Amino acid sequence: MAQDKTNTFRVKLVRSGFGRIPRHRQTLRGLGLTRMNKVMTLNDTPAIRGMVKKVEHLVQVLPDED
């Protein structure tokens, strides 16, 4: 049976959300980034890309591991 490979990418929290505006902290929590250096694998959707764009100064986008 063939497996469907969805497009994903990884995001790492490199700067803290402490002291940021509440909307940025909520966005980080929505992405699952609750601690420094935590890496999350996320689906490549327009909504997720918009969230990453909002906090791009706090995160680093990494290539997806296969």
C-alpha angles and dihedrals in degrees: 000000000000117000121224111234110209119202111257139165135192126240126196125198105231101164126043124252089218111121093013125123114279093248091060092047090050091049091052090050090048089055090050094247103137102146137039115272092013113146123208128188108221134186115252101245130141091247093053092044089053091051091050090048090054092057100029090128090062102042141054121218112222129193114262116258115232 
